[in-house]
Amino acid sequence: MRLLSFEHGDEKAVGVRIGEQVVNLAIAAPKLPKDIIGILRAGQKALDAAEAAVKKAPSQAIVELANITHLLPITHPDKNIGLGKNYIKHVLEMGGEPPVFPGMFFRIPDSMVAHNQPIWRPEISDTLDYEGELMVVIGREGRMIPTEDALSYVAGYACHNDGSLREYNRIPAAVSSGKNFLHTGGLGPEIVTADELPPGCEGLRLTTQVNGELRQDVNLSDMHWNVAQLIHLMSRIFTLYPGDLIGTGTPAGCAAGFKPPKWLVPGDVVKVEIDGIGTLVNPIIDAPKVS
């Protein structure tokens, strides 16, 4: 399934996309939780009920994709874990050394925006960068998860733009500062359940384009730590809960890797695309002035 959160008219709801249409689960399956994280917490029975409801959805539950506004699929996860240094070519382009453990940070909820919503270039620096990534969505609770079982804890996957303010990323011991400016990261357009994709998304292609120019192009099999290994590593530190998000790192080709850097500016449009998952689109604007 392709789960999404959306707004249509005055209503906010969870839906399932089928081609160019969206089935509103608030109408097709009114007993289900009203947000995606609630559905995930309710377990496989809720996902099965959603899938069954889609097959017999009444006409009044169906809206055209073109008529909706995408919202963040998950707005307030228990954890939004960012992981870095997972593509060696990117590590080298940033002047780093091959890692022994993923770079790790967290993103706060209001640093994120949905598909087609603008990413803000902050007022205090022009070093806004893009980072196309695969986002993992956890489907069930677990701790100390063995690598061989880790993929069974995945609910699905989404596209992620782990937007960064590089000037602040480079402050010693303060990488999280550059990851948490308001409205600098993108997520969406939807969550594709794991059963529709290869295990761990191995072999899928990820690309990032800026204004149609290809900047990043990688096979997800090139990750230094694959999805299962990342889940295992994170579950050794803390309990993972349904709806938790794990960003898997970005490949080479970021703006900071060019000479001179190709920082994002207002008017740019960034597209992160992953085979089988979709295309996340975010225009760039200046952050609104504080009056």
Disulfide bonds with the S-S distance in Angstrom:
none
